[in-house]
């Protein structure tokens, strides 16, 4: 019987079997940021420990940083304290830091791949739930708690139970204007927020094979929104080309990466199949990521919508989602803050103006993405459309910084979570693709991007 990609990477990193259920797993790459690391460093000091392998750790400031006037001191006291703590901790323990003002600063799950730190066959952790993003490279990547952050800093390993494996295969061709974000919202809507609990998911089939690396990262990023421990995609020429554009990789290493792919006779604990033709542009309607529906459907058509979430969202089940007026559009986050996302938005809004009732924030995922967008004059397109082009950070994905959506306001967001108050106390969030967000910004209501793109082609 063959082995899965997950099995091979896990076994390659198993230092020892601790018990029938637990393995000691070596960690290749550890990413840290300012929110979940301070307590971990304090724990090291209390125990008189150092960081075992600082060269396997990379730090950046992203969650709490402002996205305007980053050259000035941070105004929020808690944010300023956390960023200052990260700087001092990294200096004390010899960890590389891409802090405020650094050319490589950005959201941790964007800079890791874009700078070539994330590579196939790795085990990767971070004190952040969306570490699953890095699984797009054929790696085992998952979020950890603060106690585990301390453990990895001290021992470069973790004692873990081995998850089950699930294969999600989608073949066929995606419909026009249907993006990677729509694909993962569709999958989550089918499985629910607990449908993959206890599993590590491998995405396979033509739909994922035809995606770019940035699109694959979007899919893997949201794996945990259906309860999965993480998600990953096999290694192919797309993967190799992406990494080789950032690092000097030998042919021998590449060959070893390709050997990691799931064997043809590998057995998964569960296998699900879907058709690409069944997927349309999607938006969520409730207060969980599994409430996605097609843009021509009624709000109540989601099988996971609840009366409580309808009340919070101020929606009626019988209304069409496309009729809903919006207040804000947020384009960014570790899900959709990459250069391809910004290009897609700029392509749709070029020569158009945002609706008067909408505020639009475009927040690049890193300084590198921001610089590239400016070089390509995407910032001019955003400005001409009335969009505000900001500096990098997690921004309005979560209410941990200054970029909060006001109470009662409805935001179309390219981020990954739509829980109550996720973007600010009382805020209402509709998750969508960058294309859907861009189209909605122009019309002032939730809008199918297909309408714009078909008319222009």
C-alpha positions in Angstrom: 0.0 0.0 0.0 1.3 3.4 -1.0 1.7 6.5 1.2 0.1 9.9 1.1 2.1 13.1 0.9 1.1 13.8 4.5 2.3 10.4 5.6 5.7 10.9 3.9 6.4 14.3 5.3 5.2 13.3 8.8 7.4 10.2 8.9 10.4 12.1 7.5 10.1 14.4 10.6 9.3 11.9 13.3 12.2 11.9 15.8 10.6 9.1 17.9 7.3 7.5 18.7 6.4 8.6 22.2 3.4 6.3 22.5 0.8 4.5 20.3 -0.9 7.9 19.7 1.9 10.4 20.0 5.0 11.3 18.0 7.8 13.7 18.6 7.9 15.8 15.4 10.9 17.9 14.3 9.9 21.4 13.1 11.8 22.9 10.1 10.4 26.4 10.1 8.9 28.5 12.9 7.3 31.8 12.2 6.5 34.2 15.0 4.7 37.6 15.3 4.0 40.1 18.0 0.8 38.7 19.4 1.4 35.1 20.4 5.2 35.2 21.1 5.7 37.5 24.2 4.5 35.0 26.7 6.6 32.2 25.1 9.8 34.3 25.5 8.9 35.0 29.1 8.5 31.3 29.6 12.0 30.7 28.3 13.4 33.3 30.7 11.7 31.7 33.7 13.2 28.4 32.8 16.6 29.7 32.0 16.3 28.4 28.4 17.5 29.8 25.1 16.2 29.3 21.6 17.6 26.1 20.3 17.8 26.9 16.6 17.2 30.6 16.0 18.1 30.2 12.3 14.9 28.2 11.9 12.8 31.0 13.3 11.6 34.1 11.5 9.7 37.0 13.0 7.6 39.8 11.6 5.2 42.5 12.9 1.8 42.1 11.3 -1.4 41.7 13.5 -1.3 44.9 15.5 0.5 47.3 13.2 -1.3 50.3 11.8 -1.6 50.5 8.0 -1.3 54.3 7.8 1.7 56.4 8.7 3.9 53.4 9.7 7.0 55.7 9.9 5.5 57.3 12.9 5.3 55.8 16.5 2.4 53.4 17.0 -0.4 55.3 18.8 -2.2 52.4 20.4 -0.4 51.5 23.6 -1.0 47.8 23.6 0.1 47.5 20.0 3.2 49.6 20.6 4.1 47.4 23.6 3.7 44.2 21.7 5.8 45.4 18.8 8.5 46.7 21.1 8.5 43.4 22.9 9.0 41.5 19.7 11.9 43.7 18.8 13.6 43.2 22.2 12.9 39.5 22.3 14.4 38.9 18.8 17.5 40.9 19.7 18.0 39.0 22.9 17.5 35.5 21.4 19.1 36.1 18.0 16.1 35.8 15.8 15.8 37.5 12.4 13.0 40.1 12.5 11.3 42.0 9.7 9.9 44.8 11.7 8.2 48.1 11.0 9.9 49.9 8.1 11.8 46.8 6.9 11.6 46.1 3.2 10.5 42.5 3.9 7.9 43.3 6.6 4.4 41.9 6.1 1.8 39.4 7.1 3.7 36.3 8.2 1.9 33.9 5.9 2.6 36.1 2.9 6.3 36.9 3.5 7.3 33.3 4.3 6.5 31.9 0.9 7.3 35.1 -1.1 10.8 35.3 0.4 11.5 31.6 -0.2 11.6 30.5 3.4 8.6 28.1 2.9 9.5 25.1 0.8 8.1 21.6 -0.1 8.4 18.8 2.4 8.8 21.0 5.5 7.0 21.0 8.8 6.0 24.6 9.5 4.3 26.1 12.6 3.3 29.5 13.8 1.2 30.9 16.7 -1.5 31.7 14.2 -4.4 29.5 13.0 -3.9 30.3 9.3 -0.4 28.7 9.2 -2.2 26.1 7.0 -1.4 28.6 4.1 2.0 27.1 3.7 0.6 23.7 3.0 0.2 24.8 -0.6 3.9 23.9 -1.0 3.4 20.2 -0.1 4.3 20.9 3.5 2.7 20.1 6.8 1.9 23.5 8.2 -0.4 24.2 11.1 -1.1 26.8 13.9 0.0 26.3 17.5 -0.8 27.8 20.8 1.5 30.0 22.9 2.7 27.1 25.1 3.7 25.2 21.9 5.4 28.4 20.6 7.6 28.2 23.7 8.2 24.5 23.2 9.4 24.9 19.6 11.6 27.8 20.5 13.2 25.7 23.2 13.3 22.2 21.5 12.5 22.7 17.8 10.0 19.9 18.1 6.5 19.1 19.3 4.8 16.0 20.7 1.7 15.6 18.6 -1.0 13.1 17.8 -1.1 12.1 14.1 -4.2 13.4 12.3 -6.3 11.4 9.9 -6.1 12.1 6.2 -8.8 13.4 3.8 -8.5 13.8 0.1 -10.7 16.4 -1.6 -10.6 16.0 -5.4 -12.1 18.5 -7.8 -11.8 17.9 -11.5 -13.3 19.8 -14.5 -13.0 23.5 -15.4 -14.0 26.4 -13.2 -16.6 28.8 -14.5 -15.8 32.3 -15.7 -14.8 34.7 -12.9 -14.8 31.8 -10.3 -11.6 32.1 -8.2 -9.7 30.1 -5.7 -11.5 31.9 -2.9 -14.8 30.7 -4.4 -13.5 27.2 -4.5 -12.7 27.0 -0.8 -15.9 28.8 0.2 -17.8 26.2 -1.8 -15.9 23.3 -0.1 -16.5 24.8 3.4 -20.2 25.3 2.5 -20.5 21.6 1.6 -18.7 20.2 4.7 -19.6 22.8 7.4 -17.2 24.2 10.0 -16.6 20.8 11.6 -16.7 18.6 8.5 -12.9 18.0 8.4 -12.3 18.0 12.1 -9.4 15.7 13.0 -8.1 15.5 9.4 -5.3 16.9 7.4 -6.7 17.6 3.9 -4.9 17.0 0.6 -6.4 18.9 -2.3 -6.1 17.1 -5.6 -7.5 17.2 -9.2 -7.4 19.4 -12.2 -8.8 22.5 -10.5 -5.9 22.7 -8.0 -3.4 21.6 -10.6 -4.4 24.5 -12.8 -4.1 27.1 -9.9 -1.1 29.4 -9.4 0.8 29.1 -6.1 -0.9 32.2 -4.8 -4.3 30.7 -5.6 -3.3 27.4 -3.9 -2.2 29.4 -0.8 -5.7 30.9 -0.6 -7.3 27.5 -0.6 -4.9 26.0 2.0 -5.3 29.2 4.1 -8.9 28.5 4.8 -8.6 24.8 5.4 -9.1 25.3 9.2 -12.4 27.0 8.6 -13.9 23.5 8.1 -12.2 22.2 11.2 -9.2 20.6 9.4 -5.8 20.6 11.2 -4.4 21.8 7.9 -4.4 21.4 4.1 -1.8 20.7 1.5 -1.3 20.3 -2.2 1.2 18.1 -4.1 4.4 19.3 -5.6 4.6 20.0 -9.3 6.3 22.3 -11.8 4.2 25.2 -10.6 5.6 24.7 -7.1 9.1 24.3 -8.2 9.1 27.3 -10.5 7.8 29.5 -7.7 10.5 28.4 -5.2 13.3 28.5 -7.7 12.4 32.1 -8.5 13.2 32.9 -4.9 16.0 30.4 -3.9 18.8 28.5 -5.6 17.6 24.9 -5.6 19.5 21.9 -7.0 18.0 19.3 -9.2 18.6 16.7 -6.6 16.5 18.6 -4.1 13.7 19.1 -6.6 13.7 15.3 -7.3 13.3 14.6 -3.6 10.4 17.0 -3.5 8.6 15.2 -6.3 9.1 11.9 -4.5 6.9 13.2 -1.7 3.7 13.2 -3.7 1.0 10.8 -2.8 1.5 7.4 -4.3 -1.2 6.3 -6.8 -2.3 3.5 -4.4 -2.2 5.6 -1.3 -5.1 5.2 1.1 -6.9 8.2 2.7 -9.2 7.9 5.7 -11.8 9.7 3.7 -12.1 10.9 0.1 -14.6 13.5 -1.3 -15.1 14.5 -4.9 -16.6 17.6 -6.4 -17.0 19.0 -9.9 -15.5 22.3 -10.9 -18.5 23.2 -13.1 -20.7 23.2 -9.9 -18.7 26.1 -8.4 -19.8 29.7 -8.9 -18.7 33.0 -7.3 -19.7 32.7 -3.6 -20.3 35.0 -0.6 -21.1 34.1 3.0 -24.4 35.2 4.5 -24.1 34.4 8.2 -21.5 34.5 11.0 -19.5 31.4 10.0 -17.4 30.6 6.9 -19.7 27.7 6.0 -22.7 30.0 5.1 -21.5 30.5 1.5 -24.0 30.7 -1.3 -24.1 31.7 -5.0 -24.6 35.3 -5.7 -28.0 34.7 -7.4 -29.4 32.8 -4.4 -31.6 33.9 -1.4 -29.8 34.4 1.9 -31.6 31.6 3.5 -30.5 29.0 1.0 -27.4 28.2 3.0 -27.8 24.9 4.8 -25.7 26.3 7.7 -27.5 29.6 8.3 -29.1 30.1 11.7 -31.8 32.5 12.9 -29.3 33.9 15.4 -26.8 34.8 12.6 -29.5 36.2 10.4 -30.5 38.5 13.2 -27.0 39.6 13.8 -26.4 40.2 10.1 -29.7 42.1 9.8 -30.7 39.9 6.9 -33.9 38.3 5.9 -33.8 34.7 4.7 -36.1 35.5 1.8 -34.0 38.4 0.4 -31.4 37.9 -2.3 -27.8 38.4 -1.1 -27.1 40.5 -4.3 -29.6 43.1 -3.2 -27.8 44.0 0.0 -26.3 47.5 0.2 -22.8 47.7 1.8 -20.7 50.2 3.7 -17.1 48.9 3.5 -14.9 46.8 1.3 -11.7 45.3 2.6 -9.2 43.8 0.2 -6.2 42.2 1.9 -5.3 39.7 4.6 -3.2 36.5 4.5 -6.0 35.0 2.4 -6.1 37.5 -0.4 -3.4 40.2 0.1 -1.0 39.0 -2.6 0.0 40.7 -5.8 -2.2 38.5 -8.0 -5.2 39.5 -5.8 -4.4 43.2 -6.3 -3.9 42.8 -10.0 -7.3 41.1 -10.3 -9.0 44.0 -8.4 -7.2 46.6 -10.5 -8.1 44.9 -13.7 -11.8 45.0 -12.8 -12.0 48.6 -11.4 -9.7 50.3 -13.9 -11.5 53.4 -15.3 -14.4 53.1 -12.8 -15.3 54.8 -9.6 -16.4 53.3 -6.3 -20.0 53.9 -5.1 -20.5 57.0 -2.9 -21.8 54.9 0.0 -18.7 52.7 0.3 -15.3 53.1 1.8 -12.7 50.8 0.3 -9.4 49.8 1.9 -6.8 48.0 -0.2 -4.1 46.6 2.1 -1.1 44.8 0.5 0.1 41.7 2.4 3.7 42.9 2.6 6.1 45.7 1.7 7.3 43.6 -1.2 3.7 43.3 -2.5 3.1 47.0 -1.9 6.3 48.0 -3.8 5.4 45.7 -6.7 1.9 47.1 -6.9 3.3 50.6 -7.1 5.8 49.6 -9.7 2.9 48.2 -11.8 1.0 51.5 -11.1 -1.9 49.5 -9.5 -1.9 52.2 -6.7 -2.8 54.8 -9.3 -5.8 52.7 -10.5 -7.0 52.3 -6.9 -6.6 56.0 -6.2 -8.5 56.9 -9.4 -11.3 54.6 -8.4 -11.5 56.2 -4.9 -9.9 53.3 -3.1 -7.5 53.9 -0.2 -4.2 52.1 -0.8 -2.6 51.4 2.6 0.6 50.0 4.1 1.0 46.3 4.9 -0.5 44.5 7.9 -3.4 42.2 8.9 -5.6 45.3 9.0 -9.4 44.8 9.0 -9.2 41.0 8.9 -9.5 41.2 12.7 -10.1 43.9 15.3 -6.6 44.0 16.8 -5.5 47.2 15.2 -6.9 50.6 14.2 -8.6 49.3 11.0 -12.0 48.4 12.5 -15.4 48.3 10.8 -17.9 50.4 12.7 -20.7 48.7 14.6 -23.7 47.9 12.3 -21.7 48.5 9.1 -21.6 45.8 6.4 -18.2 44.9 4.9 -17.4 42.8 1.9 -14.1 41.3 3.0 -11.5 39.1 1.2 -10.4 37.8 4.6 -11.1 34.4 6.1 -13.5 34.8 9.0 -16.9 36.4 9.5 -17.6 35.7 13.2 -19.6 38.2 15.2 -17.4 41.2 15.8 -14.4 39.8 14.0 -13.8 43.0 12.2 -14.9 45.2 15.1 -17.6 45.2 17.8 -21.0 44.9 16.1 -19.5 44.8 12.6 -21.0 42.6 9.9 -18.9 40.7 7.5 -19.5 39.0 4.1 -16.6 36.9 2.9 -15.9 37.1 -0.8 -13.2 36.8 -3.5 -11.2 39.9 -4.6 -13.2 40.0 -7.8 -16.5 40.0 -5.9 -15.2 42.6 -3.5 -14.1 44.9 -6.3 -17.4 44.6 -8.2 -19.3 45.3 -5.0 -17.2 48.4 -4.3 -18.2 49.8 -7.7 -21.9 49.2 -7.4 -22.3 49.8 -3.6 -24.0 46.5 -3.1 -23.0 42.8 -3.1 -22.4 42.1 -6.8 -21.5 39.2 -9.1 -18.2 40.1 -10.7 -19.2 38.1 -13.8 -21.4 41.0 -14.8 -18.4 43.3 -15.1 -16.0 40.9 -16.7 -18.4 39.5 -19.4 -19.3 43.0 -20.4 -15.7 43.9 -20.9 -14.6 40.8 -22.9 
